[in-house]
Amino acid sequence: MADAQERLVAVVSTKGQVILPKAIRDQRHWASGTRLVVENTADGVLLRPMPVFPPSSIKAVFGSLGYKGAPLSIEDMHAAIVVEAKRRARD
């Protein structure tokens, strides 16, 4: 275990706010506004970044982007990707 001089310290304010040390925020790539899930564990408090999207399953989203029309061949899909890539390269 590191000695007291090497430890990073955060203080709880009167409003219950904690400022995480910059070294931790930088290491975790937690920018201002990052939402964190707070979990109380037997060892202390665990902070994890909140997922951007809620968990889902294939069954829940299957068909949500339905395609109406004849199936495309692999060659047609590749051609469409090339067209879109060229369009984005111009923007």
BADREN-295630 format. One record per residue (C-alpha): residue in three letters; chain; x, y, z. Coordinates in steps of 0.02 Angstrom, whole numbers, plus 32768, in hexadecimal, padded with zeros to 4 digits. Layout:
   residu   chaine     px     py     pz
      ALA        A      X      Y      Z
...
# end
This chain:
   residu   chaine     px     py     pz
      MET        A   8000   8000   8000
      ALA        A   8040   80AF   7FD7
      ASP        A   8071   8122   8064
      ALA        A   8005   81B9   8091
      GLN        A   806C   8232   8026
      GLU        A   804A   81CF   7F86
      ARG        A   7F8F   81BF   7FA1
      LEU        A   7F15   822C   7F43
      VAL        A   7E95   827E   7FB4
      ALA        A   7DE8   82C4   7F94
      VAL        A   7D7F   8326   8012
      VAL        A   7CC2   8320   8026
      SER        A   7C7A   83D1   8025
      THR        A   7BE9   840C   8091
      LYS        A   7B7A   83EC   7FF9
      GLY        A   7BB7   8338   7FED
      GLN        A   7C1F   835B   7F52
      VAL        A   7CC5   8306   7F32
      ILE        A   7D46   8346   7EB7
      LEU        A   7DAA   82B6   7E70
      PRO        A   7E64   82D8   7E5F
      LYS        A   7E96   8310   7DAF
      ALA        A   7F0F   827F   7D9D
      ILE        A   7E7F   8203   7DB2
      ARG        A   7E0B   8263   7D3C
      ASP        A   7E93   826B   7CB8
      GLN        A   7EC0   81B4   7CCA
      ARG        A   7E09   8180   7CBA
      HIS        A   7DE3   8201   7C30
      TRP        A   7D54   8246   7C9A
      ALA        A   7D32   82F4   7C57
      SER        A   7CC3   8374   7CAB
      GLY        A   7C0F   8338   7CA4
      THR        A   7C3A   827E   7CA2
      ARG        A   7BAC   8222   7CF9
      LEU        A   7BE7   81A0   7D77
      VAL        A   7B8B   810D   7DC4
      VAL        A   7BAB   810C   7E81
      GLU        A   7BAB   8060   7ED2
      ASN        A   7BBD   803E   7F8C
      THR        A   7C2C   7FA4   7FA5
      ALA        A   7C74   7F4B   803C
      ASP        A   7D1E   7F99   8014
      GLY        A   7CDF   804B   7FF8
      VAL        A   7C8E   80AF   7F6E
      LEU        A   7CA4   807A   7EB9
      LEU        A   7C92   80FA   7E2C
      ARG        A   7C75   80BE   7D7A
      PRO        A   7C49   8123   7CDF
      MET        A   7B91   8115   7CB6
      PRO        A   7B73   80B9   7C12
      VAL        A   7B42   812E   7B84
      PHE        A   7AB4   80BA   7B52
      PRO        A   7A49   804D   7BC4
      PRO        A   7A68   7F92   7BB7
      SER        A   7A01   7F3C   7B32
      SER        A   79F3   7E94   7ADD
      ILE        A   79F1   7E61   7A27
      LYS        A   793D   7E27   7A3F
      ALA        A   7909   7ED4   7A7D
      VAL        A   7952   7F31   79E8
      PHE        A   7942   7EB1   795D
      GLY        A   78E6   7EFB   78CB
      SER        A   78E6   7FAD   7910
      LEU        A   793F   7FE8   7873
      GLY        A   78D6   7F84   77FC
      TYR        A   7905   7F85   7745
      LYS        A   787C   7F81   76C4
      GLY        A   78B0   7F48   7618
      ALA        A   7911   7EC1   75C2
      PRO        A   79AA   7E7F   761E
      LEU        A   7A4F   7ECE   75E8
      SER        A   7AE2   7E68   75AF
      ILE        A   7B8A   7E77   7607
      GLU        A   7BCB   7ED4   756E
      ASP        A   7B3B   7F51   7578
      MET        A   7B5E   7F6D   7632
      HIS        A   7C18   7F8A   7610
      ALA        A   7BED   8005   7585
      ALA        A   7B79   8066   75F9
      ILE        A   7C02   806E   767D
      VAL        A   7C7E   80B4   75FE
      VAL        A   7C01   8139   75C6
      GLU        A   7BE0   816F   767A
      ALA        A   7C9A   816F   76A6
      LYS        A   7CBE   81E1   7611
      ARG        A   7C2E   8254   7642
      ARG        A   7C6F   8262   76F4
      ALA        A   7D21   8282   76B7
      ARG        A   7CE0   831D   765A
      ASP        A   7C85   8363   76F3
# end
